[in-house]
Amino acid sequence: MKKIMLCVVVLFITAATFAQTKVGTIDPEFIISKMPELAQSQEALKVYNQDLEKQLTDKIATYEAALKAANETFTTLSDEAKNAKQTELTGMENDIQKFRANGAQLIQLKQSELLNPLYNKISEALSVVAKEQSFTQVLTIGNNNNLAYADPAFDLTNAVMAKLGIATE
């Protein structure tokens, strides 16, 4: 019976030893900030933002021209034409308001579209580094750091940057 108990204890200790995990951390926001591709993404986002602003300016100019034209002819229009013109102007106002409201969301979507390839590049390099260094789990740290403590020895940020060819400071 003692031999069986000893075998079971040894088996549990062996299983516990092999079941050990190695957890690392990475700061993808820091890596993104150092990537040369970020400048291209920021420039593309700036151009997109300027395009949206131009579209809004054009919509406002069209509305103001229509409003001015309506005000000049409003007294001569029939009631039916007045109602149609007011409906048209209200529709234009609503369109401008919707465009303004959706502008921030459009910019966020464009930013995500531009940054996703960079995050994918980091993810691929992280996969290689984590496998090379036998990490079983990697946690994200950075601006929203929710970790109480992370040993810097297990931070893979610099290794991933090296894998991507980004100089570390």
N, C-alpha and C positions, 0 to 999 in steps of 0.2 A: 504494500500500500504506500509506503514511504517513497519507493522508486517511482510509482505512478504520480504521486503528488509532486515530486521533484521534477519529473519530466514535464508535467503541466506548467509548473512555475517557470521552468527554463523556456518552454514554448511561448508563454505569454511575454516574457522578457525579450525574447528574440523577435516576436511579432511587433512589440512596442518599439524596438530599436529600428526595425525596417520601416515602420510606419511613420517615422519622423518626417516632418515637412520642413522645408526651407522657404521662409517668407522674405521677400525683398520689397523695396519701395522704388517708385519712380515719380518724377515731377515732369509730366508732359508739357505743362505750360512754360516751364523754364526752357525746355528743349525747343519748343516752337518759337520762343522769343529769340533764340540763337540761330534758327534755321535761315539760310539765305533766301529760301523760297518765300519767306514771310513778306518780304518787301514787295514781291510781285503780287501776292494776294491782297496786301493792303492797297496797292495802287489800283488793282482791278476793282476793289470795293469802293475806292474813292471815285473812280470813273462811273461806276454804277450809281452811286449816291448822287453825283452831279447830273446824271441822266434822269434820275427820278425827280430831282429838283427842277430841271428844265421842263419835264412833262407837267409838273404842278404849276409852274409859272405860265406855261402855255394854256393850261386849263383855266387859270384865273384870268388871263388876258382875254381868252375867248368869252368867258362869262361876263367880264366887265364891258366888252364890246357889245355883247348881246343886251346887257342891261341898259347901256347908254342908248342903243338903238331903240329899245323898247320904251324908254322914258321919253324919247323924242316923238315917238308916234303913238304913245299910249292914249292921248286924248282923242285921237282920230279913229281909234279902233272900235269895232263893235264889241259888245259884251262877250260874245263867243270868242272872238279873236283875243281879247284881253285875258280871258280864262286860259286859253291855249298858250299864250305867251307867258303867263304866270306859272303854268304847269311846266313849261320848258325851262324857265329860269330856276324853279324849285328843283327840277331834276338835275340841272347843272350844279347847283349848290350842293345837293346831296352827293353827287359824283365827286366833287372836290373834297367834301368831308370824308367820304369813304377812302379816297386816295390818300389823304393825310393820315387817317387811322391805320391804313394798311402799309404805309411807307416804312414804319419801324419794323414790322414783321417781314416785309420784303427784304430789307437790309439784313436782318438776322438770318433769313434763309440763304441769302447770297453769301454771307460770311461763313455759314456752315458749309455751303457748297464749295467754297474756296479753301477752307481749312481741313475738310475731311481727307483729302489726299495726303496732307501733312501728318495728320493723326494716324492714317493707315501706314504711312512710311515708318513712323515711330513704333507702331504696333508690330510691324514685321521685324524690325531690328530688335525690339524687346523680346520677341519670341526666340530669336536666334541666341541672344545673350542669356536669357533665362535658361534655355536648354544647355548651353555651353557651361554655365555655372551651376547647374542642377537645382534651380529654384522651382518649387512646386506652385508657389503663389506669389503674385506681385500686387501690392496695393498702391493706389495712386495717392500722392501727397501733393501739396502745393497751396494755392490760395485758400482752399476750403479744407485745410488739414484737420481731419477729425481723429487723428491718431494721438493717443496720450504720449507715446514714446516710440521712436523708431531709431534703431541703431544705425548710425551713418555707414557702418561697415557693410550693411546690406542694401545700400542705396545704389540702384542700377543706372541712375541718371547719366553719370559720366561715361559708363561703359556703353550705353546706348548712343550717346553723342559721339563717342569714338567710332562706333560701328557705322554711324551715318556720315562720318568724316567732318564733324563739326568740332572746331577747336574749343577746348574747355579752358576756362580762365585760371 
